[in-house]
């Protein structure tokens, strides 16, 4: 079966990690399959508050997506704006991976909480999904087909693992807050859906993390210092 690791991080963020050994051309399919599978389970239909403590929830549209290079289909929320943002971030990772052979990209869910001065507002991750990528170059067509078939099996295992994980131990997942606190938990700027607040970050080898909530917080600290 696919190599999959589970740990609980010190900041109470539940972390899931998958290892993939692939050709560079498969990175978009692998990463988008993971992220959109997770987002499908971490996205709500539009939430409309009627009065304090009372709200209605719309439906989440979905579509079956065929991978570009792999024989694999995954489910994605029907939200063009969300899809465009995730793809742009994945493309940044793919471009960066063209010069290295090892990297990892993470989808992090977080909530915002008030903090003491001078920070104003703190971001607290509660769940992180990571794809660890090792790039290889098959020596011939036979080996290339073997790699392709293996990755397709691993993606099927990954979807089963994600589905199982999100349906158990959900006590750590934030509840729908009051209307006043809604933007501290959900990203309401999409027209079609309300996903939990999330950020994508990636790392190449031992280099610093690129983008994401952690990078934003680090930038804010530098600005305060100067």
SVG drawing of the C-alpha trace seen along z (x, -y; Angstrom):
<svg xmlns="http://www.w3.org/2000/svg" viewBox="-33 -50 52 52">
<polyline fill="none" stroke="black" stroke-width="0.4" points="0.0,0.0 0.9,-3.6 3.3,-5.0 1.3,-7.3 2.2,-8.9 0.1,-10.4 1.4,-12.6 -0.1,-15.1 1.9,-18.3 2.7,-20.3 0.3,-23.2 -2.6,-20.8 -2.7,-20.7 -3.4,-17.2 -0.9,-16.4 -1.2,-13.9 1.7,-13.1 1.9,-11.2 5.1,-10.2 5.1,-10.1 8.0,-9.2 7.1,-10.5 8.2,-12.1 8.0,-15.9 5.0,-15.9 2.9,-14.0 3.4,-16.5 0.3,-18.6 -2.0,-15.6 -0.7,-14.2 -0.9,-17.5 -4.3,-18.6 -5.8,-15.2 -4.8,-15.4 -5.7,-19.0 -9.1,-19.0 -10.0,-15.7 -9.3,-17.3 -11.0,-20.6 -14.2,-18.7 -14.5,-17.5 -13.4,-20.8 -15.8,-23.0 -19.3,-24.0 -22.1,-25.3 -22.7,-29.0 -23.8,-29.7 -26.5,-32.3 -27.3,-33.6 -30.9,-34.2 -30.4,-35.4 -27.8,-34.8 -27.4,-31.1 -29.5,-30.2 -28.3,-29.7 -28.9,-27.8 -26.4,-25.9 -26.4,-25.7 -25.3,-22.7 -21.8,-22.1 -21.7,-21.4 -19.1,-18.9 -17.6,-17.5 -15.5,-14.5 -12.1,-15.6 -9.9,-13.4 -6.1,-13.9 -4.2,-15.3 -1.4,-12.7 -2.6,-9.9 -5.5,-7.5 -7.2,-8.7 -10.4,-10.7 -11.0,-12.7 -13.9,-14.8 -13.6,-18.6 -15.9,-21.3 -17.6,-23.3 -16.0,-26.6 -14.0,-28.1 -12.4,-30.8 -11.2,-28.2 -9.9,-25.9 -8.0,-28.8 -6.3,-29.8 -5.2,-26.3 -3.9,-25.6 -1.9,-28.8 -0.2,-27.8 0.5,-24.3 1.9,-25.7 4.4,-27.7 5.5,-24.5 5.8,-22.6 8.0,-25.4 10.2,-25.4 10.6,-21.6 12.1,-21.7 15.5,-22.3 15.4,-20.0 14.5,-16.3 12.9,-16.6 10.2,-18.9 7.0,-19.0 3.8,-21.0 1.2,-21.4 -2.4,-22.5 -3.0,-24.0 -6.3,-24.8 -6.2,-27.4 -8.4,-29.8 -7.7,-33.3 -7.6,-34.3 -7.0,-37.5 -3.5,-37.9 -1.7,-40.2 0.0,-43.3 1.9,-43.8 0.7,-40.8 -3.0,-41.8 -4.2,-38.6 -2.7,-35.1 -3.2,-32.2 -3.6,-28.8 -3.3,-25.7 -5.6,-22.8 -5.0,-20.5 -2.2,-20.0 -2.0,-17.8 1.4,-17.3 2.6,-15.7 6.3,-14.8 7.6,-14.6 10.7,-12.8 11.4,-13.2 12.8,-10.4 13.5,-9.9 12.5,-6.4 15.1,-4.8 12.8,-3.4 9.1,-3.2 8.5,0.0 9.8,-1.6 7.8,-4.7 4.6,-2.7 5.4,-0.9 5.9,-4.3 2.6,-5.5 0.7,-2.5 2.2,-2.6 1.3,-6.3 -2.3,-5.7 -2.6,-3.0 -1.1,-5.3 -3.7,-8.0 -6.5,-5.5 -5.1,-4.6 -4.7,-8.3 -8.3,-9.1 -9.5,-6.2 -7.2,-7.4 -8.4,-11.0 -12.1,-9.8 -11.5,-7.6 -9.5,-10.3 -12.0,-13.2 -14.8,-11.0 -13.3,-10.0 -12.0,-12.1 -13.7,-15.3 -13.8,-16.8 -10.8,-19.1 -12.6,-20.6 -13.9,-24.1 -17.6,-24.5 -19.6,-27.1 -19.0,-30.3 -21.3,-33.3 -21.8,-35.6 -19.4,-38.1 -16.6,-35.5 -17.4,-33.8 -14.4,-35.2 -12.1,-33.8 -12.9,-30.2 -14.3,-30.3 -13.2,-32.0 -16.4,-33.7 -15.1,-35.5 -16.1,-32.8 -19.5,-33.1 -20.3,-29.4 -18.9,-27.9 -17.4,-28.6 -14.2,-26.6 -12.4,-26.6 -9.6,-29.2 -6.6,-27.6 -3.2,-28.3 -0.7,-26.5 3.0,-26.4 5.9,-24.5 9.5,-23.7 12.4,-22.5 14.9,-20.3 16.1,-22.1 15.2,-25.6 12.8,-27.8 9.0,-27.3 7.5,-29.4 4.2,-31.3 1.5,-30.0 0.3,-31.2 3.7,-30.6 5.4,-32.8 2.8,-35.5 3.3,-35.6 7.1,-35.7 6.8,-38.7 4.6,-40.5 7.2,-40.0 9.9,-41.4 7.8,-44.5 7.2,-45.1 10.9,-44.7 11.8,-47.4"/>
</svg>
